[in-house]
Every structure is written in structure tokens, then in C-alpha cells.
Amino acid sequence: MAGNKLVHFYFKKLGNWNLMYSFMKGFWVSYLSICFFLIIAVWLSFMYGSLLLAWTVFTASICLVGILFYIMIVRKARRYIKLNYQIRNFNEWSKLKQYLLYAYLKQNGFKTREDLDKLIGFIRSEYGHFEENKKRNLLGMIMSVFIAVFLAIFGGSFLIQVEDFKNRTIFTLIILFLAVLLHYLGKMMEQFFRHFTKKEARQSFQLIQQIILIQMILLTSENTEYHPFLAIEKKVQENPFLQEIILSKSFL
């Protein structure tokens, strides 16, 4: 289907992996290797260490995973797009992807807002009308209840054994921190499973949103002297790799 090919183009060729992360494979290997060793460290601490040591190692590992992701992936990605695409930040990065999508659609005959309206109708006819479900699904509710029950049982039984007020206060704060941490981990797992449910319809919905945003940018260019794509267009014209993406095979 033509609509499916267009969705594939947007999420594959204009995806962060194709444009940026695939050129950072060495950093990904290093980061994932460190994460693997941290998982082993957590497992060993639960198997052979005390309960306090195990949860301390677990908490420290979770924090370290986030910090290392920022240092090894996010900062390197920001440096890569600055050197290779002359993009200063991730806000400009989003604008670059919007322009690449528009330039590709323009190359295939969809130049005006009216043309893009017809394209939106075409995509909807292939996928059907889809709206993002804002309600929490059953998995998220189960995870939240599980976390609450687990921490209530674990925290209550553990705090009863602690007699010193100072230590009890410290352990209470640690348990509260773990509650927040596990809550967000549960949310991440929920988003992960949602990623594989109704994937095509969800992606078509996101693509339509981007096309509507492009229509708003074109409307701004028509009615004002501000041209949001002007600076990005010059940068794309100077980059053979991005030009090759725009001239890709038509989705039609």
C-alpha cells in the first residue's frame, strides 16, 4: 500500500536511528556493555549480598544507567548533528525532519496545503480514523498496584526491624525514592508494550500530525514574512546524504 510505504519512509529513513544513531554504533556497544555488567552486579548483590546492599546497588545502577545514557548517547548525538548537519539543538533537529518530510512530499507532487489535505484523506482511507487512547491500560494499573503492594509489604516489614529513628528515617526516604523510581519504570514498560500494539494505526496518526504541522508552517509562510524552513533548506542542499533521502523512490 502506498500509505504504508509513506509511513515506512517517515519512521525508517527519517527516524533518529537512520539519521543519527546508526553512525554511533561504537558508543551504543559501549553503553549496552556497561548496562550488561551493571545487571550482573545487581544480580550478584541480590544473590550473595545483604538486602540493604542489594537495593543500594540496584538504585545506584538505575541512576548510573540514566547518567551514562546522557553522557555517552545524548551528548554524542548532539555533537554529531552539530558537526554533520549544522544543527545546534534538538529543536532544530525536529524542524530538519519536518523539512525533509515536506521536501520528499513536494518531490512527489504534494506542494500546497490543499495537496497535503488530499494526502491526509488518502492516509486515513487506508488506515481508518485512529485516535490515541489517553486512558491507562490494564497493564499500567496492574504494575502500579504491584509496586504499591510490594513496597508496602517490604517497607513495613523492614522498618519494623529498624529501631534507631535516624536510620528509620533514612530507609523511609530510600523506600519513597524507590516507589517513585519503580513507578516511572512501570510507565516505561507500559509505553514499551504499547509500542507493539496498533503500531501501524498509531504511526499513521503521528504522520498525519506532522503533515498538519507542515500545513501550519506553509500557512505562516504565505501570510507573513517569516519562512521557518529557509535556514534548514540551505543546510539540506549542502548535504548529499540528506539530498539522497529527499530523492528516494516515490511511495506512490
C-alpha positions in Angstrom: 0.0 0.0 0.0 1.2 3.5 -0.8 0.2 4.8 2.6 2.2 2.0 4.3 5.3 2.9 2.2 5.0 6.6 3.2 4.7 5.6 6.9 7.7 3.4 6.4 9.7 6.2 4.8 8.9 8.6 7.7 9.7 6.3 10.5 12.7 4.5 8.9 14.5 6.9 6.6 13.6 10.0 8.7 14.0 8.1 12.0 16.6 9.0 14.5 18.4 5.7 14.0 18.9 6.2 10.3 19.8 9.9 10.5 21.9 9.8 13.7 22.2 6.8 16.0 23.3 4.4 13.3 26.6 6.4 13.0 27.2 6.0 16.7 27.3 2.2 16.9 30.6 2.2 18.9 29.0 4.3 21.6 25.9 2.1 21.7 28.0 -1.1 22.1 30.0 0.5 25.0 26.8 1.7 26.7 25.0 -1.6 26.4 28.1 -3.5 27.6 28.2 -1.3 30.7 24.5 -1.9 31.3 25.0 -5.6 31.0 27.7 -5.6 33.6 25.5 -3.5 35.9 22.8 -6.1 35.5 25.2 -8.8 36.6 26.3 -6.7 39.5 22.7 -6.2 40.7 22.0 -10.0 40.3 25.2 -10.9 42.3 24.3 -8.4 45.1 20.8 -9.9 45.4 22.2 -13.5 45.4 25.2 -13.1 47.7 24.9 -9.7 49.4 22.7 -8.4 52.2 19.3 -6.9 51.4 20.5 -3.4 52.1 23.5 -3.8 49.8 21.3 -5.3 47.1 18.9 -2.4 47.0 21.7 0.1 47.2 23.4 -1.4 44.2 20.1 -1.6 42.4 19.3 2.1 43.0 22.9 3.2 42.1 22.8 1.1 38.9 19.5 2.7 37.8 20.9 6.2 38.4 24.1 5.3 36.6 22.2 3.9 33.5 20.5 7.3 33.1 23.6 9.3 33.7 25.7 7.3 31.2 22.9 7.4 28.6 23.1 11.2 28.8 26.9 11.3 28.6 27.5 8.6 26.1 24.5 8.9 23.8 22.6 12.2 24.2 25.7 14.4 24.3 27.4 12.5 21.5 24.2 12.7 19.4 24.1 16.4 19.9 27.7 16.8 18.8 27.1 14.5 15.8 24.2 16.6 14.4 26.1 19.8 15.0 29.1 18.6 13.0 27.3 16.7 10.2 24.1 18.7 9.8 25.0 22.1 11.3 22.1 21.6 13.7 22.6 23.4 17.1 20.0 21.6 19.2 17.2 19.1 19.2 14.5 21.7 18.5 16.2 22.4 15.2 16.6 18.7 14.7 12.8 18.3 14.8 12.5 21.1 12.2 15.0 19.4 10.0 12.9 16.2 10.0 9.8 18.2 9.2 11.5 19.9 6.3 12.8 16.5 4.9 9.3 15.1 5.0 7.9 18.2 3.2 10.7 18.2 0.6 10.0 14.5 -0.1 6.3 15.0 -0.4 6.9 18.1 -2.6 9.2 15.9 -4.8 6.2 13.5 -5.2 3.7 16.3 -6.2 2.3 17.4 -2.8 3.4 21.0 -2.8 0.5 23.1 -1.4 -1.7 22.9 1.7 -4.6 21.6 -0.4 -2.4 18.8 -1.8 -1.4 17.8 1.7 -5.1 17.8 2.7 -5.8 15.2 0.0 -2.8 13.2 1.2 -4.2 13.2 4.7 -7.5 11.9 3.4 -5.7 9.2 1.5 -3.8 8.0 4.6 -7.0 8.0 6.6 -8.8 6.0 3.9 -6.1 3.3 4.2 -5.7 3.1 7.9 -9.1 4.3 9.2 -9.6 7.1 11.7 -7.4 6.5 14.7 -7.2 8.4 18.0 -4.6 7.9 20.7 -6.1 6.3 23.7 -5.2 8.5 26.6 -6.5 6.2 29.3 -4.1 4.0 31.2 -4.4 0.4 30.0 -4.8 -2.6 32.2 -1.0 -3.4 32.3 -0.2 0.0 33.8 -2.8 -0.4 36.5 -1.5 -3.9 37.4 2.1 -2.6 37.6 1.1 0.3 39.8 -0.9 -2.0 42.2 2.0 -4.5 42.2 4.6 -1.8 43.1 2.4 -0.3 45.8 1.7 -3.7 47.5 5.3 -4.8 47.2 6.7 -1.7 48.7 4.1 -1.7 51.5 4.9 -5.2 52.5 8.7 -4.9 52.0 8.9 -1.4 53.6 6.7 -2.2 56.6 8.5 -5.5 57.5 11.9 -3.9 57.1 11.2 -0.7 59.0 9.8 -2.7 62.0 13.2 -4.2 62.4 15.0 -0.8 62.5 15.0 0.7 66.0 17.1 3.8 65.5 15.0 6.8 64.5 17.7 8.3 62.2 18.2 5.0 60.3 14.4 4.5 60.1 14.1 8.0 58.5 16.8 7.3 56.0 15.3 3.9 55.0 11.9 5.5 54.7 13.3 8.1 52.2 15.0 5.3 50.3 11.7 3.4 50.0 9.9 6.5 48.9 12.6 7.1 46.2 12.3 3.5 45.1 8.5 3.9 44.8 8.8 6.9 42.5 11.6 5.2 40.5 9.6 1.9 40.1 6.5 3.9 39.1 8.4 5.5 36.2 10.0 2.2 35.3 6.5 0.8 35.1 5.4 3.7 32.9 8.3 3.0 30.6 7.4 -0.7 30.4 3.8 0.3 29.6 5.0 2.5 26.8 7.2 -0.3 25.5 4.3 -2.7 25.2 2.1 -0.1 23.7 4.8 0.4 21.0 3.9 -3.0 19.6 0.1 -2.7 19.8 -1.8 -1.0 17.0 1.6 0.1 15.6 0.6 0.9 12.1 -2.5 2.9 13.0 -0.5 4.8 15.7 2.3 5.6 13.2 -0.2 6.8 10.6 -1.8 9.1 13.3 1.7 10.6 14.1 2.4 11.0 10.4 -0.8 12.9 9.9 0.1 15.1 12.8 3.4 16.0 11.2 1.7 16.8 7.8 -0.8 19.1 9.6 2.1 20.8 11.3 3.7 21.3 7.9 0.5 22.8 6.6 0.6 25.3 9.5 4.2 26.2 8.6 3.2 26.8 4.9 0.3 28.9 6.1 2.7 31.0 8.2 5.0 31.4 5.2 2.1 32.6 3.0 0.7 35.1 5.4 3.8 36.5 7.0 7.4 37.3 6.0 8.7 34.5 8.3 9.9 31.4 6.5 10.6 28.6 9.1 12.2 26.3 6.5 14.5 28.8 4.9 17.6 28.2 7.0 17.1 24.4 7.1 16.7 24.3 3.3 20.1 25.7 2.8 21.7 23.2 5.1 19.9 20.3 3.4 21.0 21.5 0.0 24.7 21.3 1.1 24.3 17.8 2.4 24.5 14.9 -0.2 23.2 12.3 2.3 20.0 14.4 3.0 19.5 15.1 -0.6 19.6 11.4 -1.4 16.8 10.8 1.2 14.6 13.5 -0.5 15.2 11.9 -3.9 14.2 8.5 -2.6 11.9 6.3 -4.6 8.3 7.6 -4.6 5.9 6.0 -2.2 3.3 6.0 -5.0 
